Amino acid sequence: MKKHIPNAITCANLFSGCIGVVFAFNGDFKTATLFVILSGIFDFFDGMSARALNVKSTIGKELDSLADMVSFGFLPGVIMFQLLKLSDAPHAYLPYLGFLITVFSALRLAKFNIDERQTVDFIGLNTPMNTLFIVSLPYVAQQFPQLISNWLVLTAITLVCSYLLVSEIRIFSLKFNGLSWAENKIKFIFLIISAALLVCLQFAAFPLILVIYIGLSFVHFKGKAIQ
């Protein structure tokens, strides 16, 4: 029975992502965001439970990627599509550019499955962090409506995120090896800064959090060879 627990949690991730997609297509970004967060929680605990129960499997790895493709690939693509529809886009077909997020998320997940360099950390931006950034944009729009309603800005965001997903930029993982400060210093620093920003700015903080995440990764891995 215990070997099915991680896969059941992964399926919950997929189920949450499917529901989130429906709300995103209906323009209910707030509820879609809640299901993204729920998917992220399931995504965190499926791997943790597999390691704790010592039941890691090939099918679990593949199922995880398939679930992530919906929750952290298709769903952010839908949100960007909807944002471009609501923008001042000069052509009715332009919003479909938002699905580049989905395409490059698929490429990122496929690379992750065969890239032996990514056993501990990431090469390229991970899809959950990219998704959290994308779903934060409607919240940013509440404070900067003219900025987020600009199709050029949204297109630029789409292209930059697509590049980051498949780039060779090394990004640290948030998986902890114990609670030692020395071994997890960069992760603790990132989480403390992120928590402070979330308290002050709520979901609108994620663009800053993403920049800090990438910046700290550059500092952390500077001069270190990729294993």
BELTADA-V373416 format. One record per backbone hydrogen bond with DSSP energy under -0.5 kcal/mol. NH is the residue of the N-H (numbers start at 0). CO is the residue of the C=O. Records with the same first field share a line. If there is no record, write none. Layout:
NH = CO ; CO
//
This chain:
3 = 0
4 = 1
5 = 1
7 = 3
8 = 4
9 = 5
10 = 6
11 = 7
12 = 8
13 = 9
14 = 10
15 = 11
16 = 12
17 = 13
18 = 14
19 = 15
20 = 16
21 = 17
22 = 18
23 = 19
24 = 20
25 = 21
26 = 23
27 = 22
28 = 26
31 = 27
32 = 28
33 = 29
34 = 30
35 = 31
36 = 32
37 = 33
38 = 34
39 = 35
40 = 36
41 = 37
42 = 38
43 = 39
44 = 40
45 = 41
46 = 42
47 = 43
48 = 44
49 = 45
50 = 46
51 = 47
52 = 48
53 = 49
54 = 49
60 = 56
61 = 57
62 = 58
63 = 59
64 = 60
65 = 61
66 = 62
67 = 63
68 = 64
69 = 65 ; 66
70 = 66
71 = 67
73 = 68
74 = 69
76 = 72
77 = 73
78 = 74
79 = 75
80 = 76
81 = 77
82 = 78
83 = 79
84 = 80
85 = 81
86 = 82 ; 83
87 = 148
88 = 83
93 = 90
95 = 92
96 = 93
97 = 94
98 = 95
99 = 96
100 = 97
102 = 98
103 = 99
104 = 100
105 = 101
106 = 102
107 = 103
108 = 104
109 = 105
110 = 106
111 = 107
112 = 108
113 = 109 ; 110
114 = 110
115 = 113
117 = 114
118 = 115
121 = 170
123 = 121 ; 168
124 = 163
129 = 125
130 = 126
131 = 127
132 = 128
133 = 129
134 = 130
135 = 131 ; 132
136 = 132 ; 133
138 = 135
139 = 135
140 = 136
141 = 137 ; 138
142 = 138 ; 139
143 = 139
146 = 143
147 = 143
148 = 144
149 = 146
150 = 148
153 = 149
154 = 150
155 = 151
156 = 152
157 = 153
158 = 154
159 = 155
160 = 156
161 = 157
162 = 158
163 = 159
164 = 160
165 = 161 ; 162
166 = 162 ; 163
170 = 121
177 = 175
183 = 179
184 = 180
187 = 183
188 = 184
189 = 185
190 = 186
191 = 187
192 = 188
193 = 189
194 = 190
195 = 191
196 = 192
197 = 193
198 = 194
199 = 195
200 = 196
201 = 197
203 = 200
204 = 201
205 = 202
207 = 204
208 = 204
209 = 205
210 = 206
211 = 207
212 = 208
213 = 209
214 = 210
215 = 211
216 = 212
217 = 213
218 = 214
219 = 215
220 = 216
221 = 217
223 = 220
//
